[in-house]
Amino acid sequence: MPLAVELGGVTFGYDPRRPVLVGVDVEIPEGQFVAIAGPNGGGKTTLSRLIVGLDQPQAGTIRLFGGSVGAATRRGLVAYLPQRAQLGIEAPATVREVVSAGRVTRRRLLGPLTAEDRDAVTAAIARVGLAEQADEPITILSGGQQQRAFIAKAIVAQPRLLILDEPTTGVDADAQDALAALLARLHGDLRVTILYVSHEFGAVEHVAERLLLVRGGIAFDGSPAQLPERWHDPSHAHA
């Protein structure tokens, strides 16, 4: 099966004397749903930032869909949803306006949305269950609804790889369950490759096909059901 993500010998550290990740080798086939978990400071968010090109490895190589990270992002193949704290939702924008911004990567020139763009925005909003809230300010929505709106923004450009960093931060248990169900539907309907990055993967344990436990490297790689008992809570696990 073609690979969505290939990491070979990737090493990175904000302080060269104290690397966060060392010698990471990972291959992720297209269409896979992968949970990336681990303790705070273990390198899981750093790994996602490297994959989307926000940081550059000090050693090793990263390829997306057989080409460079830059080529994949320029082609709109990758959508990245950072932590909610970094999203900046204070602006008085409606759900439709937020999602419309996600079509930029599909357009050659800046300008008004085309009919195709508008249809895609409407479809993405409906897909995440926010059709009735489409023209409401995003700031009045619940935390779970806001997260769904940003997921709609991410998928409206029809990416082949969707990366979510701590998507359940600040939302309650019911919203976490709803988010997991939504991602399962997106994965099934769109066959998009999903990387779900979180210190706690319980919300998607029954959905994810594969779990990567990151602790400075890949400490575990396999089915979530096969995770050793001593690491069953990877946010507190000790090697």
Buried (B, 14 or more C-beta within 10 A) or exposed (E): EEBBBBBBEBBBBEEEEEBBBBBBEBBBBBBBBBBBBBBEEBBBBBBBBBBBBEBEBEEBEBBBBEEBBEEBBEBBBBBBBBBBEEBEBEEEBBBBBBBBEBBEBBBEEEEEBEEEBBEBBBBBBEBBBBEEBBEBBBEEBEBBBBBBBBBBBBBBBBBBBBBBBBBBBBBEEEBBBBBBBBBBBBBEEBEBBBBBBBBBBBBBBEBBBBBBBBBBBBBBBEEBEEBEEEBEBBEEBEE
